[in-house]
Amino acid sequence: MALDDFIKAFANEFDDTPQEVFKPETKYRELEEWSSLTALSIISMVDDEFDKSITGADLRSCVTIEQLYNMILSK
């Protein structure tokens, strides 16, 4: 999955945040809609789309969407 496709899939986990907000450099934990429920949705999406497991600690260790994407690829 390319970074652009990952960003679209990531953005789809948010109901109220406009799609144009999501860019590689977006600091996702600073988004108003970010919550523990959103984090669980992202973990599930990564499992479904990448067939890889990430944890809450993995999400906390990354700052931007691109960093998260690169961390997933490295697993």
N, C-alpha and C positions, 0 to 999 in steps of 0.2 A: 504494500500500500504506500502510495506516495504521500508526501507531507500534506499537499493540498487536500487529498482525500481524507487523511486523518483529521485535518482541521474541520472539514465538513461533518464528519462523523462525530467529532468532539462537540461541535456547535449544536448538533441535533439533540444532544442530551440536555440542552437548556431550553426552557419554554418561553421565557420572556426577554432574553437578551438578543438584540438584533444580530443577524449573521455577520454583518460587516465589522463587528467588534472583534471577531476571531481572526487573529493573524499569528504568524509564527512567534512574534515577540510579545503576544498577549500574556500578561501575568494573571493566569486563570484564577488563582486563589483570591485575587483582589476584586473579582467581579461580584457585583451586588447579589447575584443569584447563587453564588457558590455556597454549598452547604454540605453536610455529611451525606445527605441523600444523593446529591449530585456526584459526590466522590464515589459512592457505591455504583452509580450508573456508569461512570467512566470506567471503573474497574471491570464491570460486567461487559461493557462495549469492547474493551481491550481483549478480554477473554474470548468473546465471540468473533471479533474481526481479525485478531492476530494469533489466536490460540496460545496466548501467553498470559501468565498470572502476574499481576502487580498488587502491591499492598498499599494501605494508607500511608505507610512510611515512604514508599516510592513516590507517591503523589506529593507528599510534603517535601521531599528532597529536590524536587524540580520547581523552577520558578515560572518558566514560560511553556507554552504549548510545544514549541520546538524542542526544548530540553526534554520534555516528557516523551515526545516521539522518538528522539534519539536514544533515550534510556530504554524504551521498549524494544527498539531494534537491536540493542546490544544484549538483550536477554536471550 
